[in-house]
Amino acid sequence: MFYFSKSKYCDFKQCPKIPWLKKYKPEEYVIDEETQARFTAGNEVGDLAMGLFGEYVEVTSYKSDGSLDLNRMKALTRQYLAEGRENICEASFDHQGLYCAVDILRKNGDGYDIYEVKSSASPDHYVYIVDTSYQKYVLQKCGLKVKNVFLVTIDTGYVFDGVLDLHRLFKITEVTSLVDEEMGTVEESLREAERVMSSKDEPAIDLSASCNQPYACAFFGYCTRNLPSPSVFHLYRLAYGKKLQLYQSGVYSYEDVLKSGVKLNELRRRQVEYALEDKGTYVDKVGIGGFLQTLSYPLYFLDFETVQPVIPRYIGTRPYQQIPVQYSLHILTEPNGTLEHREFLGRSEEDPRRALAERLTSDIPADVCVLAYNKGFECGRITELAEAFPDLAEHLLKIRDNIKDLLDPFQKGYYYNRDMGGSFSIKSVLPAIFPDDPKLNYHNLEGVHNGSEAMELFPRLKDMPADERAEAEHNLLKYCELDTFAMVKLYEELKRVS
């Protein structure tokens, strides 16, 4: 028998190769931290949305080994349908091996409505229509009358006032007509899926736009394994569609890029040429000198770490709002002077913003030169703090207005070497310039090595035993400290070569 779930069906509609690879080559599936964060957010949102229409029953059941007990879930669904329950969450159905679970199945007269819950802020993704059309198809094959289909998404304009209002947090969009249009493709797609999945031969499908829609495919590394490295897909800030167009015209390697005569901006040309021939370090002394002239002592090197809860936790915040929870600050009062360090880490039990804003205005005078790396992020957070705390706004906004961006001289191409690989993030630039300094290696840190790990760890602090919490807080502080110490070292390198 052919077994298929709605997630496999959605994968198949994106690219038939995806479910085949998951079945036959699962070891090639690479879940990055961003993807995992989406999964986690989706689970949190789905659990909360169950109460959207009041009283409900949930059929989710587990076996002793922790896996889902699908047979029990289907049996409970049949039971609750027979009882006429109004809202059944994770309602589970199977038709000849085609399985799906409906987030919220809501009774509507002599039929039912499907409510599909997404952690996204937009209901406009085609994959959502694919998802719900499969659900409607399966439910109808099981003899259920499906009247309407709705998408439940997050309203990012909702401001939390201390009492969570599900009807304001979520927005509901009817997509019945779009689903009905898509329904006509389901049977043919399933026939093709059965053919593909029953074959031991990997589908001969080349790279396409679907590799990056709606998110980058977890098998992209596998499907590009035979391309030269670096390849056309590594070109700096070139739209994926343009990269794909070059690839489809036979442009694979950087040598191909040059031979093709494709027009490259200065940064991409340098990226390609330095990758093909190690020319050492490119230094534009005029450009670097011009940047350094915009700075003045004392210099304050600032970096924030944030959390981004999909469900707002603090009064006055919105879903997915970046909430600053800690910062690191290195201070250089004069050339070759003693480097001073200050830091702040909030408590995860409470809204950390007020305490952070007060400490920030204490640590940074209103009229000094501040350096950040990709300053738009720090400036945005400070602007939000000023809006939240009007009594601190004047000082905060002066700090914001005096921030200079240490990213600029690298992103503008004033300093470049081959090891940067066309990336100007601090995680790429730092090891490219200081490859052998263990103090500047994020991999040598304990517990927290990147912003995603910091974002995941902070909310859990409140639930940790004292000793475990102390260690986690230490790791958070050391990670953030390295970010600003790295900035100091990059600044000193710019001074050295200017």
Summary of the structure (lengths in Angstrom):
residues: 498
radius of gyration: 26.5
end to end distance: 69.6
largest distance: 79.1
contacts: 1493
relative contact order: 0.09
helix: 49%
strand: 18%
